[in-house]
Amino acid sequence: MDIYRFLLKRLEKFREPIYMEECLPLPHTPKRFLNYLLANLECKMGRLRPISRPYYAFIDPSTVCNLKCPLCPTGTGAPGRSRKCLMKLGDFKKAVDALSECLYIVYLYNWGEPFLNPEIFEMIEHTKSRRLLAFLSSNLNVRIENFGEKVVKSGLDWLYASIDGTDQKTYEGYRRGGSYSLAMSNLADVIEAKKRLGSSTPFIVAGFLPMRHNEAVVGRFKKKMLELGADAVLIANVTLSGFEAEKQYLPLDERLNGYLPDGKRKTPFPGCAMPWTTAFVFPDLQVSGCCYAPYYDEKHDLGNLREARFSELWNSPRHVEMRRVIRDRISDSKNPCAQCVEGRHPWGAVIEWATTSRDKSIGREG
C-alpha cells in the first residue's frame, strides 16, 4: 500500500472520497493531495474564499447534442445557454493547463455530446499528458471509423454509456432521435478493442435511468450489460427540473422513484460541495460555479478565462455568494444556488451500482 492510499484510508471519516478511487489508480502528487485535503476542510468549514482550488473540472467539449432527451436542457433547448458551440483544442488546453496542478479528474462532458467534437481524442490525449484522469459520458450515437480503437488508444480512463433500454422501444422512450443498435454497436466496439489491445481502460459504466416506460427492464439491462463486458452498471434516479410538468416520467415502482408525491426527494440532501471542489468550463471558456448552469441565465457565470485568471474567478464575488447561499441555507436569494433543482429537494441519486464481482445496492436488489 502506498503512502497516499494509506493516508486516504486513515482519513476516511473526514473527507469526501475521490470519485472512482477504488476502481482507478489516482494520479497523486504532493500538491494535489494536500489541495484535496484542504478543499475538504474548507468546504466543511464553509469558508467563503478558500485557499484551495478545485480537484475536479468539467471542461465541456460541446454544448451541442444529436438527441432530444425530454428532461435534458440541451435536448429541450433550455434558454440558459444561448450559444451552442464546440470547444477548440487550443481553448481546451488553456483550460486544462490553468487547473492541472491541483486536479485529479477532468470530465470531458457536461450537457452536450462530446464525441461530436472532431478534436475530442486530442483533448483526451492532452488531459493524459498532464497526468490527469480523463472521464467522458456519451450517448454513443456517433459514427466514427475505428471508434473503439480510437477510444482505447486515446488513454480515456472512464466511459459512461447512457443506454437506458434493452431494445429500440425502451431506448427511444427517452433517448429521442437515437438508435439503440448504433449505441450498442459502439459500446461493443470499445469493449472488443480493450480486449484486443490488452488495455484495462477505459473503465466502462453502462448507465440506466429508470422511468415509467423502461422500469420493467432494469434487471434485464443489468444482466445484458455485464454479460456484454461492461465493467459496471449504474442505476440512478432521474432528476426533474419541474416536478408537476415532468412527473409523468417517474417510474411507478417506488423502489426506483426518488420523489415523494409532493415533489420532495426521499433521501436527505447533504449539501452541495461543488463551489469548493469543482470547476465548470464551457466551450467558449465561460466559467460557471454550477453543473446546472444551463438552467439559469449566463449573467450568473463567474467570468471568462480569456479575460481573467482562474484564481480571480474562483473567489470572485459571484462565487463567494454561491458559497454563502449554500453554507447559510438562504432560500430567498435570486442566486441560482437558492433555486437549484437538486439542492431545493433532498438528494440521493444512486439506486444500484453493480459489477461482475459485486453489487452495491441502495434501496433495491436488481
Order of alpha helices (4+ residues) and beta strands (2+ residues): alpha-alpha-beta-alpha-alpha-beta-alpha-beta-alpha-beta-alpha-alpha-beta-alpha-beta-alpha-alpha-beta-beta-beta-alpha-alpha-beta-beta
